[in-house]
Amino acid sequence: MPTKVVMEALSPTMEEGRLVEWKKAEGDAVATGDVLAEVETDKAVMELVARADGVLLKRVVGEGDTVPVAEVVGWIGAEGEEVPSDGKQPARKAERSEKREEKAEADEAAEQDKADAKPAPEAAAPPPQDAPAREPGERVKASPVARRIAEEKGLDLGAIAGSGPEGRIIKRDVEGASPAAQAPAAASFDASGFTDVGLSQMRKAIARRLVQSIGPIPTFYLTAEVDMERAAEAREALLAREPDGKFSFNDIIIRSCASALRQHPWVNAWWMDDRIRQWHDVHIGVAVAIDEGLITPIVRHADRKSLREIGAEVKELAGRARAKKLQPDEYSGATFSVSNLGMFGIDDFTAIINPPEAAILAVGRIEPKAVVVDGAVVVRRRMRMTLSCDHRVIDGATGAQFLKTLVGMLENPVAMVW
């Protein structure tokens, strides 16, 4: 009996995958562990491997297609062995699907007969010949059978007038239509004035995660302004001592956060629905912008690493993130996150918590400002930070204390072990 090749969950948050490239052709011999295809997950491009020995009998999914996790993408078996009739499901399941389609068509035929038999009021207006005006993005009402026929014929349902109840598009509306004969749907915008861009797996995952965050999580925000003069001087001194070193301000902030989190375990925590998990280790996610969205590679045990080690690791992780070469354990499991938009000239902003984490720090740019120090007006390099907190885990005072500790470390670098 042939063995299914399914779309596997190649990352902890993966719900569907896009098959980027097949590495084996139909008829090729395969062994357990051989790479069959490359799959784009919500975070990276991963390898889909064979789970059986034999021959790749059929490639069900084409390159570029997106399918849900557990969906059949191919079959492995003995040479010449037959696969299910549609390549995806056993014959019995296919038969049940056909019967459902037949029943839907029968129900729709009955609906049409009922509509035809019902006398129209004397003053009734003639049935519409053109598709009704719809708002952009408005769902088109259509029966399942009509949708299937429209898909097979390449028809735009939005440009078809429905003759069913409440303007619903039914079978007879699409049977005689052709793509060339369709009347353009009424619209209040120029169809040439925009470009629709398909959602990447990463962008879909970002959308799902952020909806999970901003809706149900009771979030509050704490903002503080930091005097970065001493931190800047410390960085300049370190660079002078180690010319080949690459210590960014973001590396300093990550190292400072790691030290502060050791002192404030309630911030280094997860919300677990029925409990709060305080982590003994500090794993900081660092937001990295890439072409298709945002990913947060993790600096693990950041509190145990030197500034030099953090700088080198962030650079290496960011490079592989942009190349989509990160492994799942390199972007999953952060206990706290840092998002820095200072390099884009942003003064301050609020970042969205990445659940189940309880907090994220948003960092703005460092800029010279006139401030009063010891009764005199001087120019100092200043930076604003905003801490987003999950109120289910962190109270206002708890978040404020963490932020105060962090500010103290950045303003007095000797308080932190570099």
FENGIVEN-V782217 format. One record per backbone hydrogen bond with DSSP energy under -0.5 kcal/mol. NH is the residue of the N-H (numbers start at 1). CO is the residue of the C=O. Records with the same first field share a line. If there is no record, write none. Layout:
BEGIN
NH = CO + CO
END
This chain:
BEGIN
3 = 76
5 = 74
6 = 4
7 = 71
8 = 6
10 = 8
14 = 11
17 = 67
18 = 40
19 = 17 + 65
20 = 18 + 38
21 = 38
23 = 36
24 = 36
27 = 56
28 = 25
30 = 54
33 = 50
34 = 31
36 = 34 + 48
37 = 48
38 = 21
39 = 46
40 = 18
41 = 39 + 44
45 = 324
46 = 39 + 44
48 = 37
49 = 47
50 = 34
54 = 30
55 = 77
56 = 28
57 = 55 + 75
58 = 75
60 = 58 + 73
61 = 73
64 = 19
65 = 62
67 = 17
69 = 15
70 = 7
71 = 68
73 = 5
74 = 5
75 = 58
76 = 3
77 = 55
81 = 78
86 = 89
87 = 84
94 = 90
95 = 91
96 = 92
97 = 93
98 = 94
99 = 95
100 = 96
101 = 97
102 = 98
103 = 99
104 = 100
105 = 101
106 = 102
107 = 103
108 = 104
109 = 105
110 = 106
111 = 107
112 = 108
113 = 109
114 = 110
115 = 111
116 = 112
117 = 113
118 = 114
124 = 121
134 = 186
138 = 135
142 = 140
143 = 169
147 = 143
148 = 144
149 = 145
150 = 146
151 = 147
152 = 148
153 = 149
154 = 150 + 151
155 = 150
157 = 155
159 = 156
160 = 157
164 = 168
167 = 164
168 = 165
169 = 141
173 = 170
174 = 170 + 171
175 = 171
176 = 172
177 = 174
181 = 178
182 = 178 + 179
183 = 159
191 = 189
193 = 190
197 = 195
198 = 196
204 = 200
205 = 201
206 = 202
207 = 203
208 = 204
209 = 205
210 = 206
211 = 207
212 = 208
213 = 209
214 = 210
215 = 211
217 = 213
218 = 216
219 = 217
220 = 389
222 = 387
224 = 385
226 = 383
228 = 226 + 381
229 = 381
232 = 228
233 = 229
234 = 230
235 = 231
236 = 232
237 = 233
238 = 234
239 = 235
240 = 236
241 = 237
242 = 238
245 = 242
248 = 246
252 = 248
253 = 249
254 = 250
255 = 251
256 = 252
257 = 253
258 = 254
259 = 255
260 = 256
261 = 257
262 = 258
263 = 259 + 260
264 = 260
267 = 264
268 = 264
269 = 267
270 = 277
271 = 356
272 = 270 + 275
274 = 272
277 = 270
278 = 276
279 = 268 + 277
283 = 281
284 = 282 + 299
285 = 283 + 336
286 = 297
287 = 285 + 338
288 = 295
290 = 293
293 = 290
295 = 288
297 = 286 + 295
298 = 330
299 = 284
300 = 298
302 = 282 + 299
304 = 301
305 = 302
307 = 418
310 = 306
311 = 307
312 = 308
313 = 309
314 = 310
315 = 311
316 = 312
317 = 313
318 = 314
319 = 315
320 = 316
321 = 317
322 = 318
323 = 319
324 = 321
325 = 320
330 = 327
331 = 328
332 = 328
335 = 283
336 = 283
337 = 359
338 = 285
339 = 361
341 = 339 + 363
342 = 363
344 = 341
345 = 342
346 = 341
355 = 353
357 = 354
358 = 269
360 = 388
361 = 337
362 = 360 + 386
363 = 339 + 361
364 = 384
365 = 346
367 = 365 + 382
369 = 380
371 = 369 + 378
373 = 371 + 376
376 = 373
378 = 371 + 376
380 = 369 + 378
382 = 367 + 380
383 = 226
384 = 347 + 365
385 = 224
386 = 362
387 = 222
388 = 360 + 386
389 = 220 + 387
390 = 358
391 = 218 + 389
393 = 390
394 = 390
399 = 395
400 = 396
401 = 397
402 = 398
403 = 399
404 = 400
405 = 401
406 = 402
407 = 403
408 = 404
409 = 405
410 = 406
411 = 407
412 = 408
415 = 412
416 = 413
418 = 416
END
